[in-house]
Amino acid sequence: MKRTVIIHSGGMDSTVLLAHLVAEGREVHALSVDYGQRHRRELVAAAEICAHYKVPHRIADLRGVTSLFGANALTDSQVAVPEGHYEEASMKATVVPNRNMLLIATAAAWAMSLKASSVAYGAHGGDHAIYPDCRPAFADALDKAIRLADWHEVSLERPFVGMDKTAIVKRGVELGVPFALTWSCYVGGDRHCGKCGTCVERKEAFLRAGVADPTPYAG
Ligand SMILES: [Zn+2]
C-alpha cells in the first residue's frame, strides 16, 4: 500500500484530496501546520476531518518562526484581512513569505521518517498568480530537491493541478466529502465571515459546481 503524507489545512481542497487518496486505497497520514495563522480555527477543522476519515493527524507547531514573517494579514493581527475577490492586488496582503516551502519541507521530513513514498498537497489549476510559491516551476523545483534530501526518495505530488476549484468541489461530492466540516475563512472566529478572499472563493466554488453551500456565513 502506498504511504503518503498529505498537507491538510482543514480547507476544501486538501479535504477533497484526502478523501481522494483514501479512495485510492493509500495509507494516508495528515499534517497540519500551526504557523501562527489568525484563522487557527482551521486546525480544529482539520482534526475533525481526520477523525471522520480515521486518518492519523499531526499538527506541527512552527509558531517559533511567526515573528519572522513580517507584516501580512494572516499572521500579523495589526494587518487587516482584505475583503473582496481573490484575484485583486489587495490580496497580496495575505502572502506569508515562503509559506509553502516551510509546509512542504516539514511534511517531507515526516514522510522520510515514516518511509512514505510521497508528500501530496492540494495545489490546483486555479491557484492564484498573487502567490509566487503556487507557481508550477516552484513545485517542480521542490520535488527535485525533496527527492535528493534523503536516501529514501520522497516525491512531491499535486494530484489536482489539472483541476480548478469547481472541479474539486464536484469530485468532493462524488466522494461524499463532509464539506460542512471544512474551514476556509482567513479572518478566523467561529463563523465564516463571507467577505474575505477565501470566503468569496468558497461561495463561488459551490455556486459554479451547482452544489448547496452548507456554510453558515456571518455576512
Ligand atoms: Zn472569510
Residues whose N, C-alpha, C, O or C-beta is under 5 A from the ligand:
A	BS01	ZN	C185 Y186 V187 H192 C193 G194 K195 C196 C199
